Amino acid sequence: MTQATAPQPREAGSPDPVCPDFHAAIELIGRRWTGAVLWALGEEPLYFADLVAAIPGISDRLLSTRLRELEAEGLVERSVHPGAPARVSYALSEKGRALTPALHELRDWAREWRAS
């Protein structure tokens, strides 16, 4: 994500501009399956196959893409475990775990309002 930017002054009667940091975060989290991946990793590190099982309907290719994106953003950490074959697990980083309260709030909101 980008560095925080100073708010721009606005003219009277015009709407507040969208915060670029908020917009970048929503675009990242709002990508297809990203929220499900973050949710699945919320409790403990998981292997790729465990993530596939935890997120019904996601393809291996899309999961791999999302994990790479989240790792690049610093939200997910990838760990390679020795063995034959080597196994890879994924876990939320400190930055990713900091999203947990927001994800829980969104879940609570969805439970209350989605069926309405």
C-alpha positions as CSV (number, residue, x, y, z in Angstrom):
1,M,0.0,0.0,0.0
2,T,1.1,3.6,-0.4
3,Q,2.2,6.0,2.2
4,A,-0.5,8.1,3.9
5,T,-1.1,11.3,2.0
6,A,-2.2,14.7,3.4
7,P,-5.9,15.4,3.0
8,Q,-6.7,17.8,0.2
9,P,-8.8,20.9,1.0
10,R,-12.3,20.8,-0.4
11,E,-14.7,23.4,-1.5
12,A,-17.8,24.1,0.5
13,G,-20.6,21.8,-0.5
14,S,-18.4,19.3,-2.3
15,P,-18.1,15.7,-1.0
16,D,-15.1,14.6,1.0
17,P,-12.6,12.9,-1.3
18,V,-12.1,9.2,-0.8
19,C,-9.0,8.5,1.3
20,P,-6.5,6.9,-1.0
21,D,-5.2,4.6,1.8
22,F,-8.8,3.4,2.5
23,H,-9.4,2.9,-1.2
24,A,-6.2,0.9,-1.7
25,A,-7.1,-1.3,1.3
26,I,-10.7,-1.9,0.1
27,E,-9.4,-2.8,-3.4
28,L,-7.0,-5.3,-1.9
29,I,-9.4,-6.9,0.6
30,G,-12.3,-6.8,-1.9
31,R,-10.6,-8.9,-4.5
32,R,-12.5,-12.2,-5.2
33,W,-11.7,-14.8,-2.6
34,T,-9.2,-12.6,-0.7
35,G,-11.5,-12.2,2.4
36,A,-12.1,-15.9,2.5
37,V,-8.3,-16.6,2.4
38,L,-7.7,-14.1,5.2
39,W,-10.6,-15.5,7.2
40,A,-9.3,-19.1,6.8
41,L,-5.9,-18.1,8.0
42,G,-7.3,-16.3,11.0
43,E,-6.9,-19.1,13.5
44,E,-3.7,-20.9,12.6
45,P,-1.2,-21.6,9.9
46,L,-2.5,-23.8,7.1
47,Y,-1.1,-25.9,4.3
48,F,-2.3,-25.2,0.8
49,A,-4.5,-28.3,0.7
50,D,-6.1,-27.2,4.0
51,L,-6.8,-23.8,2.6
52,V,-8.5,-25.4,-0.5
53,A,-10.6,-27.5,1.8
54,A,-11.5,-24.5,4.0
55,I,-12.6,-22.4,1.0
56,P,-15.0,-24.4,-1.1
57,G,-15.1,-23.4,-4.7
58,I,-11.7,-21.7,-4.9
59,S,-9.4,-23.0,-7.6
60,D,-5.8,-24.0,-6.9
61,R,-4.6,-21.4,-9.4
62,L,-6.7,-18.5,-7.9
63,L,-5.7,-19.5,-4.3
64,S,-2.0,-19.5,-5.4
65,T,-2.5,-16.0,-7.0
66,R,-4.2,-14.6,-3.9
67,L,-1.6,-16.0,-1.5
68,R,1.2,-14.5,-3.6
69,E,-0.6,-11.1,-3.6
70,L,-1.2,-11.2,0.1
71,E,2.4,-12.2,0.7
72,A,3.6,-9.3,-1.4
73,E,1.5,-6.9,0.6
74,G,2.9,-8.3,3.9
75,L,-0.3,-9.8,5.1
76,V,0.6,-13.4,4.8
77,E,3.8,-15.3,5.6
78,R,4.9,-18.4,3.7
79,S,7.0,-21.1,5.5
80,V,8.7,-24.0,3.9
81,H,8.9,-27.1,6.0
82,P,11.7,-29.6,5.3
83,G,10.8,-33.1,4.1
84,A,10.3,-35.0,1.0
85,P,8.4,-33.4,-0.5
86,A,8.9,-30.1,1.2
87,R,5.6,-28.7,2.5
88,V,4.6,-25.0,2.6
89,S,2.3,-23.4,5.1
90,Y,0.7,-20.0,5.2
91,A,-0.1,-17.8,8.2
92,L,-1.2,-14.3,8.8
93,S,1.7,-11.9,9.5
94,E,1.4,-9.3,12.3
95,K,0.0,-6.9,9.7
96,G,-2.5,-9.5,8.6
97,R,-3.6,-10.3,12.1
98,A,-4.2,-6.6,12.7
99,L,-7.1,-7.0,10.2
100,T,-8.8,-9.6,12.3
101,P,-11.0,-7.2,14.3
102,A,-12.2,-5.5,11.1
103,L,-13.0,-8.9,9.5
104,H,-15.0,-9.9,12.5
105,E,-16.9,-6.6,12.4
106,L,-17.6,-7.2,8.7
107,R,-18.8,-10.7,9.5
108,D,-21.1,-9.4,12.2
109,W,-22.5,-6.8,9.9
110,A,-23.1,-9.4,7.2
111,R,-24.9,-11.6,9.6
112,E,-27.2,-8.8,10.6
113,W,-27.8,-7.1,7.3
114,R,-27.2,-9.6,4.5
115,A,-30.5,-11.4,4.9
116,S,-32.4,-8.2,5.2
